Amino acid sequence: MSKHRVKATLSAAVIATAVLTPPAPAASAPLSGVRVAAHFDLAAGRLPENVALSPDGTANVTFAASRQVARVTRDGTTRIVATLPAPADGGVHTPVLGFPLTTGIVRGEDGTLYVLYATGTADLTGLWRIRPGCAPERIAALPATGLPNGLALDPRTGTLYIADSVLGTIWSVPVRGGTPKAWSTAPELASTGFLGVNGLKVHGGALWATNLDLGTILRIPLHRPARVETKATGLAGIDDFEFTGSGDRILATLDSPNTVVLVRPDGTRTTVLDGTDGLRNPTSVAVRGDTVYVFSAAYSLADDPNMLLAHLDR
C-alpha cells in the first residue's frame, strides 16, 4: 500500500473530470485479453485497496479512503455493502497517513467478510466482521499506534493473520475474534521509514508476505514463524500479490512503478502489465481459474482508479 500522495490524489480528484484513454494494451505472457472492466469514483475516495473473491467471481473490495466495502461484478457493477464508522477526530492520528482507511479483506466459506480498519483510535482500529445482511462489528482490537494492512485466512485452522505495516508485526487471531497474538516480529517485517510488511497469503504450508520498504517477498512456515526466507528482492513499490496456481509463481502489484510482474520461484521476474494496459498504481491482484483481477487506486496518478481483467494462459 504505497500512499505517499493519497491526500494529493483526493485533492486532484476535484479537478480530474475526465478519464484519460490509455494507449493500446501491451500485456505479456502469461496474460492476454486485458481490459478495464470498472472505473471507480476518485472524488468519493473509492480507491480500491484489497480484494477477496466470491465463488461466482464477484470481487469484494475495500475502498481505502471512503471507509467502504463494495461488491464489484465482472461487468463492472459496483454495490456498497458496508461503511465503517468514522472516528470522532476524523482519523488525523492514523499512523503515517493521517486519515482513516480500510485495508485488507478476506472471505470465509460462509460468505462472512473480514476487513481491517486503521483509524489511529483505540475504539475503531482492528479487525471487523461483516456477515451477510448484518452491520459491521469489530471482533478484535489492534494497537492504534499501528497500521493493520494485509490480511490472510488459513481455512484449515480458522486463523486470520494480520500484517501491521508500521509496527512490523504479523498478528494472529481466530475467526471468532478475540485478543490478537504477535505471531511474528521478525526483522524482515520491519519498516525502514514508511511501511514494512504489507500483503499476506497462506500458501503451501506457509504464510507469504511482502515488505513495501524493502521490496521483498517472504516465506514463513506456519509451524516456524521465526524462520523467514526471502524469496525475491528488488521489487520496489510492491504491495499485494497472488499465486497463479498450486505452484509458487506469483503475480505482484508494484504500486509506484505502475506495473504487475510475474515472479518465478527462483526470484526472477518479468513485467506482464503496465500503464498501457490501464494500470493506475495497482494495489491488489486476485486469480480465479483463468481470470486475473487487478485493482488500481491511482494514489499518485490521480486519474482513474479501476478494475482490470485479464486472461491467464495456462
BELQUI-V955842 format. One record per backbone hydrogen bond with DSSP energy under -1.0 kcal/mol. NH is the residue of the N-H (numbers start at 1). CO is the residue of the C=O. If there is no record, write none. Layout:
BEGIN
nh: {NH & NH}
co: {CO & CO}
END
This chain:
BEGIN
nh: {6 & 9 & 10 & 11 & 12 & 13 & 14 & 15 & 16 & 17 & 28 & 31 & 32 & 35 & 37 & 38 & 40 & 45 & 46 & 47 & 49 & 52 & 54 & 57 & 59 & 60 & 61 & 62 & 63 & 64 & 65 & 69 & 70 & 71 & 72 & 73 & 76 & 79 & 81 & 82 & 84 & 90 & 94 & 97 & 98 & 101 & 103 & 104 & 106 & 108 & 111 & 113 & 114 & 115 & 116 & 117 & 118 & 125 & 126 & 127 & 128 & 129 & 130 & 134 & 137 & 139 & 140 & 142 & 146 & 149 & 152 & 154 & 158 & 159 & 160 & 161 & 162 & 163 & 164 & 165 & 168 & 169 & 170 & 171 & 172 & 173 & 175 & 177 & 178 & 181 & 183 & 183 & 184 & 189 & 190 & 196 & 197 & 198 & 201 & 203 & 207 & 208 & 209 & 210 & 211 & 212 & 213 & 215 & 216 & 217 & 218 & 219 & 220 & 222 & 224 & 227 & 229 & 231 & 232 & 235 & 236 & 238 & 239 & 242 & 244 & 250 & 251 & 252 & 253 & 254 & 255 & 258 & 259 & 260 & 261 & 262 & 263 & 264 & 267 & 270 & 272 & 273 & 277 & 278 & 279 & 283 & 284 & 286 & 288 & 291 & 292 & 293 & 294 & 295 & 296 & 297 & 298 & 302 & 306 & 307 & 308 & 309 & 310 & 311 & 312 & 313}
co: {3 & 5 & 6 & 7 & 8 & 9 & 11 & 12 & 12 & 15 & 272 & 28 & 311 & 309 & 307 & 307 & 305 & 42 & 41 & 45 & 62 & 60 & 58 & 54 & 72 & 52 & 70 & 50 & 68 & 47 & 45 & 82 & 61 & 79 & 59 & 77 & 73 & 71 & 69 & 69 & 67 & 87 & 91 & 95 & 94 & 118 & 116 & 149 & 114 & 112 & 108 & 130 & 106 & 128 & 104 & 126 & 101 & 121 & 117 & 140 & 115 & 137 & 113 & 131 & 129 & 127 & 127 & 125 & 143 & 163 & 161 & 159 & 154 & 154 & 173 & 152 & 171 & 150 & 169 & 147 & 164 & 164 & 184 & 162 & 181 & 160 & 158 & 174 & 139 & 172 & 170 & 181 & 170 & 186 & 187 & 165 & 189 & 210 & 208 & 206 & 220 & 201 & 218 & 199 & 216 & 196 & 195 & 211 & 211 & 232 & 209 & 229 & 207 & 205 & 221 & 224 & 219 & 217 & 217 & 215 & 234 & 235 & 253 & 251 & 249 & 263 & 242 & 261 & 240 & 259 & 237 & 255 & 254 & 273 & 252 & 270 & 250 & 268 & 264 & 262 & 260 & 260 & 274 & 275 & 274 & 295 & 295 & 293 & 291 & 288 & 310 & 286 & 308 & 284 & 306 & 281 & 280 & 298 & 296 & 38 & 294 & 35 & 292 & 32 & 290 & 30}
END
